[in-house]
Amino acid sequence: METFYKQEDLEVFRKWVYYQVVSDPRLTLEKYDSRTYKIYYKKRIARFVIWPIGIVEEAIIEGEELLFYLHYQFYNFHYATNLFHRMMDKLMEDDQQSYHILLCCSGGMTTGYFAQKLNKYCQLNHLPYHIDATAIYELENVYQKYDFIFIAPQLRYKQHELSMKLKPVPVYNVAPSLFATYDCQAMIEEIEKNIEDGKNE
């Protein structure tokens, strides 16, 4: 019974994706096979696949270049629709602003490692972020070059002080669970959330 409902949910999700695309006059949808939609926007092509085992695959190409790739297990509609919207945002972006992000911790070593992982993740997914890392004692010398600063959990107590001192560059805390696991996707989602919140202020 559990498998039946899972397959039923996948079919509902597939139909939701179909109507999202066909209702947008800027997009062209092609049913490539029983599992796959191809979605065309200008010179870009998105490929959306739902595999029978419940894996969803999303990719965007332009010419020979892979611009975006993601695969995930379908858990629920909220999770899946958020990731579909992420692909569509990438597909339909035109002029993309890049952002410079600075991670800061006590000595710069743990954030340095995290920054390397994040930059690789951003390059793979063609995301408009460049991430550097620094130690707290260097922060005041370099902060002017960055759009956002994220401080490690051990510096959480200094967030208010740094926000006042480093204006107008906003300073945010990195969640301990995120920092401890070097979760690149969660960190990018946190960056994007703060960018969006900043636009709405």
HUSUL-V463473 format. One record per residue. RES is the residue in one small letter. PHI is phi in degrees with one decimal (NA if undefined). PSI is psi in degrees with one decimal (none if undefined). D_LAST is the distance of its C-alpha to the last C-alpha in whole Angstrom. Layout:
RES PHI PSI D_LAST
RES PHI PSI D_LAST
//
This chain:
m NA -39.1 47
e -62.0 -41.8 44
t -63.9 -40.7 45
f -57.1 -48.8 45
y -66.7 -34.6 42
k -63.4 -46.0 40
q -64.3 -37.6 42
e -63.9 -42.6 41
d -62.7 -40.0 37
l -61.8 -39.5 37
e -67.7 -38.3 39
v -63.8 -42.7 36
f -62.0 -42.8 33
r -59.4 -43.9 36
k -67.2 -37.1 36
w -60.6 -45.3 32
v -59.9 -44.7 31
y -55.9 -49.0 34
y -71.7 -30.3 33
q -60.1 -41.2 29
v -77.9 -48.6 31
v -69.0 -19.1 33
s -82.6 -5.7 31
d -105.2 111.6 29
p -65.7 -14.0 31
r -77.9 -13.2 30
l -111.4 151.2 31
t -122.1 131.0 35
l -111.4 135.9 36
e -124.2 128.0 40
k -82.9 102.5 41
y -74.9 -44.8 43
d -155.3 -170.3 45
s -65.8 -19.5 45
r -104.0 -17.7 42
t -122.9 133.5 40
y -109.3 140.4 38
k -109.1 132.1 37
i -120.0 122.4 34
y -105.4 132.8 34
y -142.7 113.4 31
k 51.5 -121.4 33
k -94.6 7.0 34
r -105.1 148.6 33
i -128.7 124.7 34
a -99.4 141.1 33
r -117.7 122.9 35
f -120.3 118.7 35
v -127.8 133.3 37
i -112.4 112.8 38
w -83.4 151.6 41
p -58.4 -24.9 43
i -81.8 4.6 43
g 91.7 10.4 39
i -89.9 133.1 38
v -107.3 133.5 35
e -122.6 131.9 35
e -129.6 135.6 32
a -149.5 151.1 33
i -131.2 132.1 32
i -125.9 151.4 34
e -134.3 109.4 35
g 67.5 -121.9 38
e -99.4 -0.3 39
e -95.2 130.2 36
l -84.2 116.6 34
l -94.3 -24.7 31
f -158.4 138.6 30
y -150.4 134.7 32
l -153.5 138.0 31
h -136.7 145.4 33
y -156.1 158.0 33
q -81.9 131.6 35
f -70.7 117.4 34
y -106.6 -48.2 33
n -159.0 170.2 31
f -65.9 -41.6 29
h -59.7 -47.3 26
y -62.2 -47.6 26
a -70.0 -40.8 28
t -68.0 -35.0 26
n -60.9 -43.2 23
l -71.4 -33.3 25
f -64.5 -43.1 26
h -62.2 -34.8 23
r -62.4 -43.7 22
m -62.3 -43.1 26
m -67.6 -35.7 25
d -60.2 -42.1 22
k -67.8 -41.3 24
l -59.9 -40.3 27
m -102.5 5.6 25
e -71.0 144.6 23
d -114.3 -76.8 24
d -98.2 111.3 22
q -101.9 122.6 21
q -79.1 136.6 19
s -96.8 152.5 20
y -127.3 142.9 18
h -107.3 121.6 20
i -114.3 138.3 19
l -118.3 125.9 21
l -98.0 141.6 23
c -136.2 133.0 24
c -137.5 -173.0 27
s -60.1 -49.1 30
g -115.0 -9.1 32
g 90.4 -4.8 31
m -79.9 -48.3 33
t -68.0 -40.1 31
t -69.7 -29.7 28
g -61.9 -43.2 30
y -65.7 -43.4 32
f -63.3 -40.8 29
a -60.9 -40.5 27
q -60.8 -46.3 31
k -62.7 -41.7 30
l -65.8 -41.1 27
n -63.9 -39.1 28
k -63.8 -42.3 31
y -62.4 -43.4 28
c -66.1 -39.7 26
q -64.0 -43.9 29
l -61.9 -38.4 31
n -100.3 7.1 28
h 52.6 48.5 27
l -92.8 147.9 23
p -86.4 46.0 22
y -127.2 137.9 21
h -120.4 128.2 24
i -116.3 129.4 24
d -117.3 171.6 26
a -135.8 151.4 27
t -150.6 164.8 28
a -87.4 156.7 29
i -59.2 -34.9 28
y -73.8 -11.5 30
e -101.3 -7.6 29
l -57.5 -45.8 25
e -67.3 -18.8 25
n -84.3 -18.3 27
v -125.1 -10.2 25
y -62.4 -26.1 22
q -62.3 -21.1 21
k -82.9 -0.9 22
y -118.9 153.9 19
d -87.5 -31.9 16
f -144.6 148.0 15
i -123.6 132.7 18
f -119.9 125.7 19
i -105.7 146.5 21
a -67.8 159.2 24
p -55.6 -32.8 25
q -69.4 -12.9 28
l -105.6 10.3 25
r -53.3 -38.2 23
y -64.8 -16.7 24
k -98.1 3.1 23
q -59.3 -46.0 19
h -65.4 -45.8 18
e -59.2 -45.0 21
l -68.5 -36.1 20
s -60.2 -39.5 16
m -70.7 -41.8 17
k -74.5 -32.2 20
l -104.2 12.9 18
k -52.7 144.1 15
p -92.0 9.1 13
v -75.1 121.3 14
p -72.2 145.9 12
v -119.9 127.0 15
y -124.5 154.9 15
n -87.7 144.6 18
v -93.5 129.8 21
a -60.8 138.0 22
p -55.1 -42.6 26
s -65.4 -36.4 27
l -68.3 -45.1 25
f -67.5 -37.9 26
a -68.6 -27.0 30
t -103.7 -2.8 30
y 51.1 47.2 29
d -80.2 100.0 27
c -66.0 -44.5 26
q -62.0 -43.4 25
a -65.2 -36.5 23
m -67.7 -41.5 21
i -63.6 -40.1 20
e -61.9 -37.9 18
e -66.4 -42.2 17
i -60.9 -47.8 16
e -63.7 -38.3 15
k -61.8 -43.7 12
n -70.1 -34.0 11
i -62.4 -46.4 10
e -65.3 -42.2 9
d -61.5 -38.1 6
g -64.8 -35.8 5
k -67.2 -30.8 6
n -88.0 -5.6 4
e -75.9 none 0
//
